[in-house]
């Protein structure tokens, strides 16, 4: 466990500043890799596609509001 939280926070902030946004290709590769990992772990595809949809919708609303708020700065 890292105890130097300030150092870790600085590293994360610097990394995000330098990395910038992902391109569509990078995001697609990341998604495909996570999907494959989910398949290997046996958690994807879901048995019932609509199972937990309410939580997904709520999370999407939260993330979209964060995105809108961060773009206004």
mmJSON file of the N, C-alpha and C atoms, coordinates in Angstrom:
{"data_MODEL":{"atom_site":{
"group_PDB":["ATOM","ATOM","ATOM","ATOM","ATOM","ATOM","ATOM","ATOM","ATOM","ATOM","ATOM","ATOM","ATOM","ATOM","ATOM","ATOM","ATOM","ATOM","ATOM","ATOM","ATOM","ATOM","ATOM","ATOM","ATOM","ATOM","ATOM","ATOM","ATOM","ATOM","ATOM","ATOM","ATOM","ATOM","ATOM","ATOM","ATOM","ATOM","ATOM","ATOM","ATOM","ATOM","ATOM","ATOM","ATOM","ATOM","ATOM","ATOM","ATOM","ATOM","ATOM","ATOM","ATOM","ATOM","ATOM","ATOM","ATOM","ATOM","ATOM","ATOM","ATOM","ATOM","ATOM","ATOM","ATOM","ATOM","ATOM","ATOM","ATOM","ATOM","ATOM","ATOM","ATOM","ATOM","ATOM","ATOM","ATOM","ATOM","ATOM","ATOM","ATOM","ATOM","ATOM","ATOM","ATOM","ATOM","ATOM","ATOM","ATOM","ATOM","ATOM","ATOM","ATOM","ATOM","ATOM","ATOM","ATOM","ATOM","ATOM","ATOM","ATOM","ATOM","ATOM","ATOM","ATOM","ATOM","ATOM","ATOM","ATOM","ATOM","ATOM","ATOM","ATOM","ATOM","ATOM","ATOM","ATOM","ATOM","ATOM","ATOM","ATOM","ATOM","ATOM","ATOM","ATOM","ATOM","ATOM","ATOM","ATOM","ATOM","ATOM","ATOM","ATOM","ATOM","ATOM","ATOM","ATOM","ATOM","ATOM","ATOM","ATOM","ATOM","ATOM","ATOM","ATOM","ATOM","ATOM","ATOM","ATOM","ATOM","ATOM","ATOM","ATOM","ATOM","ATOM","ATOM","ATOM","ATOM","ATOM","ATOM","ATOM","ATOM","ATOM","ATOM","ATOM","ATOM","ATOM","ATOM","ATOM","ATOM","ATOM","ATOM","ATOM","ATOM","ATOM","ATOM","ATOM","ATOM","ATOM","ATOM","ATOM","ATOM","ATOM","ATOM","ATOM","ATOM","ATOM","ATOM","ATOM","ATOM","ATOM","ATOM","ATOM","ATOM","ATOM","ATOM","ATOM","ATOM","ATOM","ATOM","ATOM","ATOM","ATOM","ATOM","ATOM","ATOM","ATOM","ATOM","ATOM","ATOM","ATOM","ATOM","ATOM","ATOM","ATOM","ATOM","ATOM","ATOM","ATOM"],
"id":[1,2,3,4,5,6,7,8,9,10,11,12,13,14,15,16,17,18,19,20,21,22,23,24,25,26,27,28,29,30,31,32,33,34,35,36,37,38,39,40,41,42,43,44,45,46,47,48,49,50,51,52,53,54,55,56,57,58,59,60,61,62,63,64,65,66,67,68,69,70,71,72,73,74,75,76,77,78,79,80,81,82,83,84,85,86,87,88,89,90,91,92,93,94,95,96,97,98,99,100,101,102,103,104,105,106,107,108,109,110,111,112,113,114,115,116,117,118,119,120,121,122,123,124,125,126,127,128,129,130,131,132,133,134,135,136,137,138,139,140,141,142,143,144,145,146,147,148,149,150,151,152,153,154,155,156,157,158,159,160,161,162,163,164,165,166,167,168,169,170,171,172,173,174,175,176,177,178,179,180,181,182,183,184,185,186,187,188,189,190,191,192,193,194,195,196,197,198,199,200,201,202,203,204,205,206,207,208,209,210,211,212,213,214,215,216,217,218,219],
"type_symbol":["N","C","C","N","C","C","N","C","C","N","C","C","N","C","C","N","C","C","N","C","C","N","C","C","N","C","C","N","C","C","N","C","C","N","C","C","N","C","C","N","C","C","N","C","C","N","C","C","N","C","C","N","C","C","N","C","C","N","C","C","N","C","C","N","C","C","N","C","C","N","C","C","N","C","C","N","C","C","N","C","C","N","C","C","N","C","C","N","C","C","N","C","C","N","C","C","N","C","C","N","C","C","N","C","C","N","C","C","N","C","C","N","C","C","N","C","C","N","C","C","N","C","C","N","C","C","N","C","C","N","C","C","N","C","C","N","C","C","N","C","C","N","C","C","N","C","C","N","C","C","N","C","C","N","C","C","N","C","C","N","C","C","N","C","C","N","C","C","N","C","C","N","C","C","N","C","C","N","C","C","N","C","C","N","C","C","N","C","C","N","C","C","N","C","C","N","C","C","N","C","C","N","C","C","N","C","C","N","C","C","N","C","C","N","C","C","N","C","C"],
"label_atom_id":["N","CA","C","N","CA","C","N","CA","C","N","CA","C","N","CA","C","N","CA","C","N","CA","C","N","CA","C","N","CA","C","N","CA","C","N","CA","C","N","CA","C","N","CA","C","N","CA","C","N","CA","C","N","CA","C","N","CA","C","N","CA","C","N","CA","C","N","CA","C","N","CA","C","N","CA","C","N","CA","C","N","CA","C","N","CA","C","N","CA","C","N","CA","C","N","CA","C","N","CA","C","N","CA","C","N","CA","C","N","CA","C","N","CA","C","N","CA","C","N","CA","C","N","CA","C","N","CA","C","N","CA","C","N","CA","C","N","CA","C","N","CA","C","N","CA","C","N","CA","C","N","CA","C","N","CA","C","N","CA","C","N","CA","C","N","CA","C","N","CA","C","N","CA","C","N","CA","C","N","CA","C","N","CA","C","N","CA","C","N","CA","C","N","CA","C","N","CA","C","N","CA","C","N","CA","C","N","CA","C","N","CA","C","N","CA","C","N","CA","C","N","CA","C","N","CA","C","N","CA","C","N","CA","C","N","CA","C","N","CA","C","N","CA","C","N","CA","C","N","CA","C","N","CA","C"],
"label_alt_id":[null,null,null,null,null,null,null,null,null,null,null,null,null,null,null,null,null,null,null,null,null,null,null,null,null,null,null,null,null,null,null,null,null,null,null,null,null,null,null,null,null,null,null,null,null,null,null,null,null,null,null,null,null,null,null,null,null,null,null,null,null,null,null,null,null,null,null,null,null,null,null,null,null,null,null,null,null,null,null,null,null,null,null,null,null,null,null,null,null,null,null,null,null,null,null,null,null,null,null,null,null,null,null,null,null,null,null,null,null,null,null,null,null,null,null,null,null,null,null,null,null,null,null,null,null,null,null,null,null,null,null,null,null,null,null,null,null,null,null,null,null,null,null,null,null,null,null,null,null,null,null,null,null,null,null,null,null,null,null,null,null,null,null,null,null,null,null,null,null,null,null,null,null,null,null,null,null,null,null,null,null,null,null,null,null,null,null,null,null,null,null,null,null,null,null,null,null,null,null,null,null,null,null,null,null,null,null,null,null,null,null,null,null,null,null,null,null,null,null],
"label_comp_id":["UNK","UNK","UNK","UNK","UNK","UNK","UNK","UNK","UNK","UNK","UNK","UNK","UNK","UNK","UNK","UNK","UNK","UNK","UNK","UNK","UNK","UNK","UNK","UNK","UNK","UNK","UNK","UNK","UNK","UNK","UNK","UNK","UNK","UNK","UNK","UNK","UNK","UNK","UNK","UNK","UNK","UNK","UNK","UNK","UNK","UNK","UNK","UNK","UNK","UNK","UNK","UNK","UNK","UNK","UNK","UNK","UNK","UNK","UNK","UNK","UNK","UNK","UNK","UNK","UNK","UNK","UNK","UNK","UNK","UNK","UNK","UNK","UNK","UNK","UNK","UNK","UNK","UNK","UNK","UNK","UNK","UNK","UNK","UNK","UNK","UNK","UNK","UNK","UNK","UNK","UNK","UNK","UNK","UNK","UNK","UNK","UNK","UNK","UNK","UNK","UNK","UNK","UNK","UNK","UNK","UNK","UNK","UNK","UNK","UNK","UNK","UNK","UNK","UNK","UNK","UNK","UNK","UNK","UNK","UNK","UNK","UNK","UNK","UNK","UNK","UNK","UNK","UNK","UNK","UNK","UNK","UNK","UNK","UNK","UNK","UNK","UNK","UNK","UNK","UNK","UNK","UNK","UNK","UNK","UNK","UNK","UNK","UNK","UNK","UNK","UNK","UNK","UNK","UNK","UNK","UNK","UNK","UNK","UNK","UNK","UNK","UNK","UNK","UNK","UNK","UNK","UNK","UNK","UNK","UNK","UNK","UNK","UNK","UNK","UNK","UNK","UNK","UNK","UNK","UNK","UNK","UNK","UNK","UNK","UNK","UNK","UNK","UNK","UNK","UNK","UNK","UNK","UNK","UNK","UNK","UNK","UNK","UNK","UNK","UNK","UNK","UNK","UNK","UNK","UNK","UNK","UNK","UNK","UNK","UNK","UNK","UNK","UNK","UNK","UNK","UNK","UNK","UNK","UNK"],
"label_asym_id":["A","A","A","A","A","A","A","A","A","A","A","A","A","A","A","A","A","A","A","A","A","A","A","A","A","A","A","A","A","A","A","A","A","A","A","A","A","A","A","A","A","A","A","A","A","A","A","A","A","A","A","A","A","A","A","A","A","A","A","A","A","A","A","A","A","A","A","A","A","A","A","A","A","A","A","A","A","A","A","A","A","A","A","A","A","A","A","A","A","A","A","A","A","A","A","A","A","A","A","A","A","A","A","A","A","A","A","A","A","A","A","A","A","A","A","A","A","A","A","A","A","A","A","A","A","A","A","A","A","A","A","A","A","A","A","A","A","A","A","A","A","A","A","A","A","A","A","A","A","A","A","A","A","A","A","A","A","A","A","A","A","A","A","A","A","A","A","A","A","A","A","A","A","A","A","A","A","A","A","A","A","A","A","A","A","A","A","A","A","A","A","A","A","A","A","A","A","A","A","A","A","A","A","A","A","A","A","A","A","A","A","A","A","A","A","A","A","A","A"],
"label_entity_id":["1","1","1","1","1","1","1","1","1","1","1","1","1","1","1","1","1","1","1","1","1","1","1","1","1","1","1","1","1","1","1","1","1","1","1","1","1","1","1","1","1","1","1","1","1","1","1","1","1","1","1","1","1","1","1","1","1","1","1","1","1","1","1","1","1","1","1","1","1","1","1","1","1","1","1","1","1","1","1","1","1","1","1","1","1","1","1","1","1","1","1","1","1","1","1","1","1","1","1","1","1","1","1","1","1","1","1","1","1","1","1","1","1","1","1","1","1","1","1","1","1","1","1","1","1","1","1","1","1","1","1","1","1","1","1","1","1","1","1","1","1","1","1","1","1","1","1","1","1","1","1","1","1","1","1","1","1","1","1","1","1","1","1","1","1","1","1","1","1","1","1","1","1","1","1","1","1","1","1","1","1","1","1","1","1","1","1","1","1","1","1","1","1","1","1","1","1","1","1","1","1","1","1","1","1","1","1","1","1","1","1","1","1","1","1","1","1","1","1"],
"label_seq_id":[1,1,1,2,2,2,3,3,3,4,4,4,5,5,5,6,6,6,7,7,7,8,8,8,9,9,9,10,10,10,11,11,11,12,12,12,13,13,13,14,14,14,15,15,15,16,16,16,17,17,17,18,18,18,19,19,19,20,20,20,21,21,21,22,22,22,23,23,23,24,24,24,25,25,25,26,26,26,27,27,27,28,28,28,29,29,29,30,30,30,31,31,31,32,32,32,33,33,33,34,34,34,35,35,35,36,36,36,37,37,37,38,38,38,39,39,39,40,40,40,41,41,41,42,42,42,43,43,43,44,44,44,45,45,45,46,46,46,47,47,47,48,48,48,49,49,49,50,50,50,51,51,51,52,52,52,53,53,53,54,54,54,55,55,55,56,56,56,57,57,57,58,58,58,59,59,59,60,60,60,61,61,61,62,62,62,63,63,63,64,64,64,65,65,65,66,66,66,67,67,67,68,68,68,69,69,69,70,70,70,71,71,71,72,72,72,73,73,73],
"pdbx_PDB_ins_code":[null,null,null,null,null,null,null,null,null,null,null,null,null,null,null,null,null,null,null,null,null,null,null,null,null,null,null,null,null,null,null,null,null,null,null,null,null,null,null,null,null,null,null,null,null,null,null,null,null,null,null,null,null,null,null,null,null,null,null,null,null,null,null,null,null,null,null,null,null,null,null,null,null,null,null,null,null,null,null,null,null,null,null,null,null,null,null,null,null,null,null,null,null,null,null,null,null,null,null,null,null,null,null,null,null,null,null,null,null,null,null,null,null,null,null,null,null,null,null,null,null,null,null,null,null,null,null,null,null,null,null,null,null,null,null,null,null,null,null,null,null,null,null,null,null,null,null,null,null,null,null,null,null,null,null,null,null,null,null,null,null,null,null,null,null,null,null,null,null,null,null,null,null,null,null,null,null,null,null,null,null,null,null,null,null,null,null,null,null,null,null,null,null,null,null,null,null,null,null,null,null,null,null,null,null,null,null,null,null,null,null,null,null,null,null,null,null,null,null],
"Cartn_x":[0.843,0.0,0.889,0.535,1.313,0.904,1.897,1.608,1.861,2.603,2.921,1.82,0.667,-0.492,-0.282,0.439,0.69,1.529,2.523,3.36,2.532,1.661,0.794,-0.163,-0.748,-1.66,-0.934,0.294,1.068,1.353,1.727,1.984,0.735,-0.425,-1.669,-2.001,-1.882,-2.191,-1.252,0.038,1.008,0.739,0.427,0.152,-1.061,-2.123,-3.329,-3.084,-2.289,-1.987,-1.205,-0.229,0.621,-0.061,-0.885,-1.522,-2.645,-3.337,-4.441,-5.604,-6.449,-7.607,-7.205,-7.951,-7.712,-8.305,-7.623,-8.191,-9.272,-10.065,-11.111,-10.495,-9.379,-8.718,-8.218,-7.608,-7.122,-8.28,-9.364,-10.524,-11.151,-11.2,-11.76,-10.915,-9.594,-8.708,-8.849,-8.966,-9.14,-10.449,-11.528,-12.823,-12.771,-12.163,-12.074,-11.279,-10.206,-9.409,-10.172,-10.927,-11.72,-12.837,-13.426,-14.485,-13.927,-12.754,-12.128,-11.819,-11.357,-11.079,-12.363,-13.45,-14.741,-15.204,-14.97,-15.321,-14.515,-13.215,-12.355,-12.75,-13.189,-13.6,-14.996,-15.722,-17.06,-18.154,-17.862,-18.878,-19.564,-19.049,-19.654,-19.871,-20.849,-21.979,-22.921,-23.679,-24.596,-25.69,-26.151,-27.216,-28.503,-28.798,-29.968,-29.473,-29.552,-28.999,-29.574,-30.805,-31.421,-31.231,-30.57,-30.334,-29.407,-29.861,-29.054,-29.069,-30.017,-30.055,-30.28,-31.023,-31.29,-29.984,-29.11,-27.819,-26.97,-27.025,-26.26,-26.742,-28.049,-28.616,-28.223,-28.298,-27.928,-26.451,-25.596,-24.163,-23.897,-24.59,-24.411,-24.812,-25.892,-26.319,-25.272,-24.716,-23.692,-22.457,-21.995,-20.801,-21.022,-22.194,-22.485,-22.53,-23.083,-23.122,-21.712,-20.856,-19.457,-18.744,-18.991,-18.359,-18.806,-20.101,-20.606,-20.01,-19.917,-19.373,-17.892,-17.139,-15.702,-15.419,-16.304,-16.111,-16.389,-17.159,-17.517,-16.4,-15.414,-14.339,-13.367],
"Cartn_y":[-1.182,0.0,1.247,2.192,3.427,4.371,4.851,5.786,7.223,7.383,8.726,9.187,9.492,9.82,11.092,12.049,13.28,12.984,12.111,11.727,10.983,10.102,9.365,10.315,11.244,12.215,13.052,13.458,14.244,13.42,12.155,11.28,11.14,10.889,10.734,12.002,13.142,14.414,14.676,14.438,14.628,13.672,12.434,11.44,11.852,12.29,12.695,13.925,14.857,16.053,15.697,14.818,14.461,13.501,12.607,11.6,12.213,13.177,13.789,12.83,13.153,12.31,11.147,10.056,8.889,9.129,8.632,8.674,7.601,7.654,6.652,5.262,5.152,3.85,3.319,4.185,3.764,3.339,4.119,3.786,2.471,2.239,0.985,-0.213,-0.06,-1.155,-1.42,-0.362,-0.51,-1.23,-0.823,-1.464,-2.934,-3.228,-4.619,-5.466,-4.92,-5.652,-5.929,-4.925,-5.13,-6.134,-6.102,-7.057,-8.483,-8.662,-9.989,-10.473,-9.581,-9.941,-10.367,-9.644,-10.018,-11.384,-11.686,-13.01,-14.095,-13.852,-14.843,-15.057,-13.991,-14.102,-14.695,-14.773,-15.347,-14.389,-13.095,-12.118,-11.479,-11.73,-11.232,-12.389,-12.39,-11.463,-11.759,-10.76,-10.979,-11.974,-12.699,-13.676,-12.975,-11.872,-11.069,-9.667,-9.277,-7.98,-6.78,-6.873,-5.734,-5.788,-6.818,-6.933,-5.81,-4.988,-3.883,-2.64,-2.547,-1.404,-0.083,-0.142,1.084,1.682,0.829,1.311,1.862,1.221,1.7,3.074,3.261,4.552,5.634,5.308,6.28,6.665,5.67,5.933,6.785,6.502,7.281,8.734,8.958,10.334,11.073,10.384,11.007,11.346,10.389,10.62,11.72,11.748,12.794,14.169,14.255,15.551,15.994,15.048,15.389,15.889,15.238,15.639,17.043,17.319,18.647,19.705,19.395,20.364,20.611,19.579,19.761,20.509,20.415,21.118,22.608,23.0,24.4,25.207,24.552,25.269,25.885],
"Cartn_z":[0.0,0.0,0.0,-0.828,-0.902,0.217,0.935,2.019,1.597,0.548,0.082,-0.868,-0.289,-1.117,-1.937,-1.402,-2.159,-3.397,-3.248,-4.379,-5.426,-4.966,-5.884,-6.601,-5.873,-6.493,-7.545,-7.227,-8.187,-9.439,-9.248,-10.387,-11.254,-10.625,-11.379,-12.15,-11.495,-12.163,-13.33,-13.121,-14.205,-15.36,-15.025,-16.061,-16.888,-16.225,-16.944,-17.807,-17.315,-18.106,-19.362,-19.225,-20.361,-21.319,-20.803,-21.655,-22.489,-21.934,-22.661,-22.847,-23.79,-24.062,-24.94,-24.816,-25.661,-27.038,-28.04,-29.385,-29.472,-30.526,-30.703,-30.792,-31.504,-31.66,-30.315,-29.509,-28.196,-27.299,-27.322,-26.503,-26.951,-28.261,-28.78,-28.36,-28.425,-27.999,-26.506,-25.726,-24.288,-23.98,-24.643,-24.439,-24.831,-25.984,-26.447,-25.46,-24.931,-23.949,-22.672,-22.209,-20.995,-21.245,-22.441,-22.779,-22.773,-23.376,-23.399,-21.986,-21.137,-19.744,-19.038,-19.289,-18.711,-19.185,-20.461,-20.986,-20.283,-20.111,-19.448,-17.998,-17.337,-15.939,-15.788,-16.891,-16.856,-16.427,-16.411,-16.02,-17.224,-18.412,-19.648,-20.595,-21.417,-21.437,-20.277,-19.859,-18.74,-19.103,-18.095,-18.331,-18.755,-18.114,-18.466,-18.815,-20.081,-20.489,-19.74,-19.284,-18.599,-17.087,-16.586,-15.159,-14.707,-13.791,-13.286,-14.155,-15.083,-16.003,-15.26,-14.145,-13.392,-12.863,-12.357,-11.852,-12.992,-14.149,-15.305,-15.755,-15.781,-16.187,-15.19,-13.912,-12.878,-13.007,-13.214,-13.364,-14.606,-15.699,-16.929,-16.707,-15.984,-15.699,-14.876,-13.886,-13.041,-13.868,-14.67,-15.484,-16.511,-17.126,-18.108,-17.455,-16.244,-15.566,-15.192,-14.8,-14.495,-15.743,-16.861,-18.115,-18.506,-18.396,-18.745,-17.83,-16.531,-15.575,-15.809,-16.175,-16.384,-17.684,-18.662,-19.935,-19.803,-18.804,-18.639,-18.003,-17.401,-16.702,-17.653],
"occupancy":[1.0,1.0,1.0,1.0,1.0,1.0,1.0,1.0,1.0,1.0,1.0,1.0,1.0,1.0,1.0,1.0,1.0,1.0,1.0,1.0,1.0,1.0,1.0,1.0,1.0,1.0,1.0,1.0,1.0,1.0,1.0,1.0,1.0,1.0,1.0,1.0,1.0,1.0,1.0,1.0,1.0,1.0,1.0,1.0,1.0,1.0,1.0,1.0,1.0,1.0,1.0,1.0,1.0,1.0,1.0,1.0,1.0,1.0,1.0,1.0,1.0,1.0,1.0,1.0,1.0,1.0,1.0,1.0,1.0,1.0,1.0,1.0,1.0,1.0,1.0,1.0,1.0,1.0,1.0,1.0,1.0,1.0,1.0,1.0,1.0,1.0,1.0,1.0,1.0,1.0,1.0,1.0,1.0,1.0,1.0,1.0,1.0,1.0,1.0,1.0,1.0,1.0,1.0,1.0,1.0,1.0,1.0,1.0,1.0,1.0,1.0,1.0,1.0,1.0,1.0,1.0,1.0,1.0,1.0,1.0,1.0,1.0,1.0,1.0,1.0,1.0,1.0,1.0,1.0,1.0,1.0,1.0,1.0,1.0,1.0,1.0,1.0,1.0,1.0,1.0,1.0,1.0,1.0,1.0,1.0,1.0,1.0,1.0,1.0,1.0,1.0,1.0,1.0,1.0,1.0,1.0,1.0,1.0,1.0,1.0,1.0,1.0,1.0,1.0,1.0,1.0,1.0,1.0,1.0,1.0,1.0,1.0,1.0,1.0,1.0,1.0,1.0,1.0,1.0,1.0,1.0,1.0,1.0,1.0,1.0,1.0,1.0,1.0,1.0,1.0,1.0,1.0,1.0,1.0,1.0,1.0,1.0,1.0,1.0,1.0,1.0,1.0,1.0,1.0,1.0,1.0,1.0,1.0,1.0,1.0,1.0,1.0,1.0,1.0,1.0,1.0,1.0,1.0,1.0],
"B_iso_or_equiv":[0.0,0.0,0.0,0.0,0.0,0.0,0.0,0.0,0.0,0.0,0.0,0.0,0.0,0.0,0.0,0.0,0.0,0.0,0.0,0.0,0.0,0.0,0.0,0.0,0.0,0.0,0.0,0.0,0.0,0.0,0.0,0.0,0.0,0.0,0.0,0.0,0.0,0.0,0.0,0.0,0.0,0.0,0.0,0.0,0.0,0.0,0.0,0.0,0.0,0.0,0.0,0.0,0.0,0.0,0.0,0.0,0.0,0.0,0.0,0.0,0.0,0.0,0.0,0.0,0.0,0.0,0.0,0.0,0.0,0.0,0.0,0.0,0.0,0.0,0.0,0.0,0.0,0.0,0.0,0.0,0.0,0.0,0.0,0.0,0.0,0.0,0.0,0.0,0.0,0.0,0.0,0.0,0.0,0.0,0.0,0.0,0.0,0.0,0.0,0.0,0.0,0.0,0.0,0.0,0.0,0.0,0.0,0.0,0.0,0.0,0.0,0.0,0.0,0.0,0.0,0.0,0.0,0.0,0.0,0.0,0.0,0.0,0.0,0.0,0.0,0.0,0.0,0.0,0.0,0.0,0.0,0.0,0.0,0.0,0.0,0.0,0.0,0.0,0.0,0.0,0.0,0.0,0.0,0.0,0.0,0.0,0.0,0.0,0.0,0.0,0.0,0.0,0.0,0.0,0.0,0.0,0.0,0.0,0.0,0.0,0.0,0.0,0.0,0.0,0.0,0.0,0.0,0.0,0.0,0.0,0.0,0.0,0.0,0.0,0.0,0.0,0.0,0.0,0.0,0.0,0.0,0.0,0.0,0.0,0.0,0.0,0.0,0.0,0.0,0.0,0.0,0.0,0.0,0.0,0.0,0.0,0.0,0.0,0.0,0.0,0.0,0.0,0.0,0.0,0.0,0.0,0.0,0.0,0.0,0.0,0.0,0.0,0.0,0.0,0.0,0.0,0.0,0.0,0.0],
"pdbx_formal_charge":[null,null,null,null,null,null,null,null,null,null,null,null,null,null,null,null,null,null,null,null,null,null,null,null,null,null,null,null,null,null,null,null,null,null,null,null,null,null,null,null,null,null,null,null,null,null,null,null,null,null,null,null,null,null,null,null,null,null,null,null,null,null,null,null,null,null,null,null,null,null,null,null,null,null,null,null,null,null,null,null,null,null,null,null,null,null,null,null,null,null,null,null,null,null,null,null,null,null,null,null,null,null,null,null,null,null,null,null,null,null,null,null,null,null,null,null,null,null,null,null,null,null,null,null,null,null,null,null,null,null,null,null,null,null,null,null,null,null,null,null,null,null,null,null,null,null,null,null,null,null,null,null,null,null,null,null,null,null,null,null,null,null,null,null,null,null,null,null,null,null,null,null,null,null,null,null,null,null,null,null,null,null,null,null,null,null,null,null,null,null,null,null,null,null,null,null,null,null,null,null,null,null,null,null,null,null,null,null,null,null,null,null,null,null,null,null,null,null,null],
"auth_seq_id":[1,1,1,2,2,2,3,3,3,4,4,4,5,5,5,6,6,6,7,7,7,8,8,8,9,9,9,10,10,10,11,11,11,12,12,12,13,13,13,14,14,14,15,15,15,16,16,16,17,17,17,18,18,18,19,19,19,20,20,20,21,21,21,22,22,22,23,23,23,24,24,24,25,25,25,26,26,26,27,27,27,28,28,28,29,29,29,30,30,30,31,31,31,32,32,32,33,33,33,34,34,34,35,35,35,36,36,36,37,37,37,38,38,38,39,39,39,40,40,40,41,41,41,42,42,42,43,43,43,44,44,44,45,45,45,46,46,46,47,47,47,48,48,48,49,49,49,50,50,50,51,51,51,52,52,52,53,53,53,54,54,54,55,55,55,56,56,56,57,57,57,58,58,58,59,59,59,60,60,60,61,61,61,62,62,62,63,63,63,64,64,64,65,65,65,66,66,66,67,67,67,68,68,68,69,69,69,70,70,70,71,71,71,72,72,72,73,73,73],
"auth_comp_id":["UNK","UNK","UNK","UNK","UNK","UNK","UNK","UNK","UNK","UNK","UNK","UNK","UNK","UNK","UNK","UNK","UNK","UNK","UNK","UNK","UNK","UNK","UNK","UNK","UNK","UNK","UNK","UNK","UNK","UNK","UNK","UNK","UNK","UNK","UNK","UNK","UNK","UNK","UNK","UNK","UNK","UNK","UNK","UNK","UNK","UNK","UNK","UNK","UNK","UNK","UNK","UNK","UNK","UNK","UNK","UNK","UNK","UNK","UNK","UNK","UNK","UNK","UNK","UNK","UNK","UNK","UNK","UNK","UNK","UNK","UNK","UNK","UNK","UNK","UNK","UNK","UNK","UNK","UNK","UNK","UNK","UNK","UNK","UNK","UNK","UNK","UNK","UNK","UNK","UNK","UNK","UNK","UNK","UNK","UNK","UNK","UNK","UNK","UNK","UNK","UNK","UNK","UNK","UNK","UNK","UNK","UNK","UNK","UNK","UNK","UNK","UNK","UNK","UNK","UNK","UNK","UNK","UNK","UNK","UNK","UNK","UNK","UNK","UNK","UNK","UNK","UNK","UNK","UNK","UNK","UNK","UNK","UNK","UNK","UNK","UNK","UNK","UNK","UNK","UNK","UNK","UNK","UNK","UNK","UNK","UNK","UNK","UNK","UNK","UNK","UNK","UNK","UNK","UNK","UNK","UNK","UNK","UNK","UNK","UNK","UNK","UNK","UNK","UNK","UNK","UNK","UNK","UNK","UNK","UNK","UNK","UNK","UNK","UNK","UNK","UNK","UNK","UNK","UNK","UNK","UNK","UNK","UNK","UNK","UNK","UNK","UNK","UNK","UNK","UNK","UNK","UNK","UNK","UNK","UNK","UNK","UNK","UNK","UNK","UNK","UNK","UNK","UNK","UNK","UNK","UNK","UNK","UNK","UNK","UNK","UNK","UNK","UNK","UNK","UNK","UNK","UNK","UNK","UNK"],
"auth_asym_id":["A","A","A","A","A","A","A","A","A","A","A","A","A","A","A","A","A","A","A","A","A","A","A","A","A","A","A","A","A","A","A","A","A","A","A","A","A","A","A","A","A","A","A","A","A","A","A","A","A","A","A","A","A","A","A","A","A","A","A","A","A","A","A","A","A","A","A","A","A","A","A","A","A","A","A","A","A","A","A","A","A","A","A","A","A","A","A","A","A","A","A","A","A","A","A","A","A","A","A","A","A","A","A","A","A","A","A","A","A","A","A","A","A","A","A","A","A","A","A","A","A","A","A","A","A","A","A","A","A","A","A","A","A","A","A","A","A","A","A","A","A","A","A","A","A","A","A","A","A","A","A","A","A","A","A","A","A","A","A","A","A","A","A","A","A","A","A","A","A","A","A","A","A","A","A","A","A","A","A","A","A","A","A","A","A","A","A","A","A","A","A","A","A","A","A","A","A","A","A","A","A","A","A","A","A","A","A","A","A","A","A","A","A","A","A","A","A","A","A"],
"auth_atom_id":["N","CA","C","N","CA","C","N","CA","C","N","CA","C","N","CA","C","N","CA","C","N","CA","C","N","CA","C","N","CA","C","N","CA","C","N","CA","C","N","CA","C","N","CA","C","N","CA","C","N","CA","C","N","CA","C","N","CA","C","N","CA","C","N","CA","C","N","CA","C","N","CA","C","N","CA","C","N","CA","C","N","CA","C","N","CA","C","N","CA","C","N","CA","C","N","CA","C","N","CA","C","N","CA","C","N","CA","C","N","CA","C","N","CA","C","N","CA","C","N","CA","C","N","CA","C","N","CA","C","N","CA","C","N","CA","C","N","CA","C","N","CA","C","N","CA","C","N","CA","C","N","CA","C","N","CA","C","N","CA","C","N","CA","C","N","CA","C","N","CA","C","N","CA","C","N","CA","C","N","CA","C","N","CA","C","N","CA","C","N","CA","C","N","CA","C","N","CA","C","N","CA","C","N","CA","C","N","CA","C","N","CA","C","N","CA","C","N","CA","C","N","CA","C","N","CA","C","N","CA","C","N","CA","C","N","CA","C","N","CA","C","N","CA","C","N","CA","C","N","CA","C","N","CA","C"],
"pdbx_PDB_model_num":[1,1,1,1,1,1,1,1,1,1,1,1,1,1,1,1,1,1,1,1,1,1,1,1,1,1,1,1,1,1,1,1,1,1,1,1,1,1,1,1,1,1,1,1,1,1,1,1,1,1,1,1,1,1,1,1,1,1,1,1,1,1,1,1,1,1,1,1,1,1,1,1,1,1,1,1,1,1,1,1,1,1,1,1,1,1,1,1,1,1,1,1,1,1,1,1,1,1,1,1,1,1,1,1,1,1,1,1,1,1,1,1,1,1,1,1,1,1,1,1,1,1,1,1,1,1,1,1,1,1,1,1,1,1,1,1,1,1,1,1,1,1,1,1,1,1,1,1,1,1,1,1,1,1,1,1,1,1,1,1,1,1,1,1,1,1,1,1,1,1,1,1,1,1,1,1,1,1,1,1,1,1,1,1,1,1,1,1,1,1,1,1,1,1,1,1,1,1,1,1,1,1,1,1,1,1,1,1,1,1,1,1,1,1,1,1,1,1,1]
}}}
